[in-house]
Amino acid sequence: MLGLIAIVASYLGISMQTLLLGLLIGYLTYFWITPILFTARRAPSRPKWKGGDYKREYVRGSGKDIPCRNPATGEELPGAKAYTPEEVKNARLRASQAAKDWSQTDFTERKALMMDILDWILDNQVLL
């Protein structure tokens, strides 16, 4: 094992002691400090995020029909409707308001939400 460390150290142009110190610091950071910093959660001020309602109908466009085809087979698929300029404007306004709301949250709140989303993704891997 020390032979391998000596080879790596000479390849990197550093001493064995420097390489071993770097490995020790990396080990301590990954296994001791990271869990302390990144697993402790503060309850968000909003209720825990439980995932989107993937079964509900989302807002669909009401404009012109957009034909859809499977590029591999040429099979015609159910078409979609384009969004009207008014629908696009409303979507932009909703997104703008959501961005303002998000900008008012602190790091701890954002971290809690992202961890909730991570939990949901891990719990629902089969669905995804």
C-alpha positions in Angstrom: 0.0 0.0 0.0 2.8 2.4 0.9 4.4 1.5 -2.5 1.3 2.7 -4.3 1.2 5.9 -2.2 4.9 6.5 -3.0 4.2 6.0 -6.8 1.3 8.4 -6.7 3.2 11.0 -4.6 6.2 10.9 -7.0 3.8 11.2 -10.0 2.2 14.3 -8.5 5.6 15.7 -7.5 4.8 15.9 -3.8 6.1 14.1 -0.7 4.4 11.1 0.8 3.7 13.0 3.9 1.9 15.8 2.0 -0.2 13.2 0.1 -1.1 11.3 3.3 -2.1 14.6 5.0 -4.3 15.5 2.0 -5.9 12.1 2.1 -6.5 12.4 5.9 -8.1 15.9 5.5 -10.2 14.6 2.6 -11.4 11.6 4.7 -12.2 13.8 7.7 -14.1 16.3 5.6 -16.1 13.7 3.7 -17.0 11.4 6.6 -17.1 13.7 9.6 -17.7 17.3 8.6 -20.0 16.9 5.6 -22.7 14.9 7.5 -22.7 17.6 10.2 -23.1 20.5 7.8 -25.5 19.0 5.3 -27.8 16.6 7.1 -29.0 18.8 9.9 -32.2 20.4 8.8 -34.2 23.3 10.0 -37.9 22.9 9.5 -38.9 25.3 6.6 -41.4 28.0 7.5 -43.7 26.5 4.9 -45.1 23.0 5.2 -42.8 20.1 4.0 -42.9 19.8 0.3 -44.6 16.4 -0.6 -44.1 16.4 -4.3 -46.1 17.7 -7.2 -49.5 16.3 -8.1 -48.3 14.4 -11.2 -51.9 13.2 -11.9 -53.5 16.6 -12.2 -54.1 18.4 -15.5 -51.7 21.1 -16.1 -52.6 24.3 -17.9 -52.8 23.5 -21.6 -52.6 26.0 -24.5 -55.8 26.9 -26.3 -54.2 28.2 -29.5 -53.5 26.4 -32.8 -53.0 22.7 -33.0 -49.4 21.5 -33.1 -49.1 18.1 -34.9 -46.9 15.5 -33.3 -45.2 12.5 -34.9 -43.0 9.8 -33.5 -39.7 10.5 -35.4 -38.7 6.8 -35.2 -41.9 5.4 -36.7 -43.6 8.3 -38.2 -46.7 7.4 -36.2 -49.1 10.3 -35.6 -49.4 11.1 -31.9 -52.0 13.1 -30.1 -51.4 16.7 -30.9 -50.9 19.6 -28.6 -52.3 23.1 -28.5 -50.0 26.2 -28.7 -50.3 28.8 -26.1 -51.9 32.2 -27.0 -49.9 35.4 -26.4 -52.2 36.1 -23.4 -51.4 32.6 -21.9 -47.7 33.2 -22.3 -48.0 36.6 -20.6 -49.9 35.1 -17.7 -47.3 32.3 -17.4 -44.5 34.9 -17.4 -46.2 37.0 -14.7 -46.6 33.9 -12.5 -43.0 32.9 -13.0 -41.9 36.4 -12.2 -43.9 36.4 -8.9 -42.5 33.0 -8.0 -38.9 34.3 -8.6 -39.6 37.3 -6.3 -41.0 34.9 -3.6 -37.9 32.7 -4.0 -35.5 35.6 -3.7 -37.0 36.5 -0.3 -36.2 33.2 1.2 -32.9 32.7 3.1 -30.4 29.9 2.5 -31.7 27.7 5.3 -35.2 27.8 3.8 -34.0 27.0 0.3 -31.8 24.2 1.7 -34.8 22.7 3.6 -37.0 22.8 0.4 -34.2 21.3 -1.7 -33.8 18.5 0.8 -37.5 17.9 0.8 -37.4 17.6 -3.0 -34.4 15.2 -2.8 -36.4 13.1 -0.3 -39.4 13.0 -2.6 -37.2 12.1 -5.6 -35.6 9.2 -3.7 -38.9 8.0 -2.4 -40.5 8.1 -5.9 -37.7 6.7 -8.1 -40.0 4.1 -9.5 -42.4 6.7 -10.8 -39.7 8.8 -12.3 
